[in-house]
């Protein structure tokens, strides 16, 4: 079950919407189920998505020139993660995203979210959200 109140905290532009409007937003999302250890975004990728953790735990890490893994962020249930360098700087991701336990994510492409926001005046604050980093 999705906690809509927590989802609205992660996606502030959903705050003033009805449940029907939130469901319409969710129609544009997909569900990604991961096993422990699955890497769902690799360093160098240009996939521009926002990942909302419905269940589980994910980490963001990079591998340095010595081959060492350096974790920089963890996200758990009802939190979101995105790679800001893809969205804001138009650069490939410097990070890998990995499930640390069985995980279920709600995924939406940043471009799709922006189109939804542009098409609905009630979602205008979402434009500011799309430039926010996680």
C-alpha positions in Angstrom: 0.0 0.0 0.0 1.3 3.4 -0.9 1.3 6.0 1.8 -0.1 9.0 -0.1 0.7 11.5 2.6 4.4 10.5 2.5 4.3 10.5 -1.3 3.1 14.0 -1.2 6.0 15.0 1.1 8.4 13.7 -1.5 6.6 15.2 -4.5 5.5 18.6 -3.0 3.5 19.5 -6.1 1.0 16.7 -5.2 0.1 18.4 -1.9 -3.1 20.2 -3.0 -4.3 17.5 -5.3 -7.3 15.2 -4.8 -6.8 11.4 -4.6 -8.0 11.2 -8.2 -5.3 13.6 -9.4 -2.7 11.6 -7.5 -3.9 8.4 -9.1 -3.6 10.1 -12.5 0.0 11.0 -11.7 0.7 7.4 -10.6 -0.6 6.1 -14.0 2.6 7.6 -15.5 4.8 5.7 -13.0 6.1 2.2 -13.2 7.0 -0.3 -10.5 10.5 -1.7 -10.3 11.0 -4.8 -8.2 14.6 -5.5 -7.2 16.5 -8.3 -5.4 19.2 -7.6 -2.9 22.4 -6.5 -4.7 20.6 -5.4 -8.0 22.2 -2.3 -9.5 19.4 -0.4 -11.3 21.4 2.6 -12.4 25.1 2.4 -13.4 27.8 5.0 -13.3 27.8 6.7 -16.8 24.1 6.2 -17.3 21.9 9.0 -18.6 18.6 7.6 -17.4 16.7 10.6 -15.9 14.3 9.1 -13.4 13.0 9.7 -9.9 12.8 6.7 -7.7 10.4 6.6 -4.8 11.2 3.7 -2.4 7.9 2.0 -1.6 9.7 -0.9 0.2 13.3 -1.6 0.9 16.6 0.2 1.0 18.8 1.6 -1.7 22.2 3.2 -1.8 24.0 5.6 -4.1 27.7 4.9 -4.5 30.6 5.5 -6.8 33.7 3.5 -7.6 36.9 5.6 -7.3 40.1 5.2 -9.3 41.4 2.7 -6.7 38.4 0.5 -7.3 36.9 1.3 -3.9 33.1 1.7 -3.4 32.2 5.0 -1.7 28.6 5.2 -0.5 27.3 8.8 -0.5 23.5 8.3 0.1 21.0 5.8 1.5 17.3 6.0 0.9 14.7 3.9 2.6 10.9 3.5 2.5 8.9 6.6 1.6 12.0 8.5 0.4 13.1 9.3 -3.1 16.4 9.4 -5.0 17.5 10.9 -8.3 20.8 11.7 -9.9 20.9 15.5 -10.1 23.9 15.6 -12.5 21.8 14.0 -15.2 18.9 16.3 -14.8 20.6 19.6 -13.9 24.0 19.4 -15.5 23.1 17.1 -18.5 26.1 14.9 -17.5 26.2 11.1 -17.1 25.6 9.8 -13.6 28.7 9.7 -11.4 26.9 7.1 -9.2 25.5 3.6 -9.1 22.2 2.9 -7.5 21.8 -0.4 -5.8 19.2 -2.3 -3.8 20.6 -3.4 -0.4 17.6 -5.6 0.3 14.5 -6.7 -1.6 13.1 -3.4 -2.8 10.1 -2.0 -4.7 10.4 1.4 -6.4 7.9 3.7 -8.0 9.7 5.2 -11.0 8.8 8.2 -13.1 10.9 9.7 -15.9 11.8 13.4 -15.1 10.7 14.4 -18.6 7.3 12.7 -18.2 6.9 14.4 -14.8 7.7 17.8 -16.3 5.1 17.2 -19.1 2.5 16.3 -16.6 3.3 19.4 -14.6 3.2 21.7 -17.7 -0.2 20.2 -18.7 -1.9 20.9 -15.4 -1.8 24.4 -13.8 -2.5 22.8 -10.3 1.0 21.2 -10.6 2.9 24.3 -11.4 5.0 24.1 -8.1 6.3 20.8 -9.5 8.5 22.8 -11.8 10.5 24.0 -8.8 10.5 20.4 -7.5 12.1 19.1 -10.7 15.1 21.2 -10.1 15.4 20.0 -6.5 18.1 17.4 -5.7 17.5 14.4 -3.5 
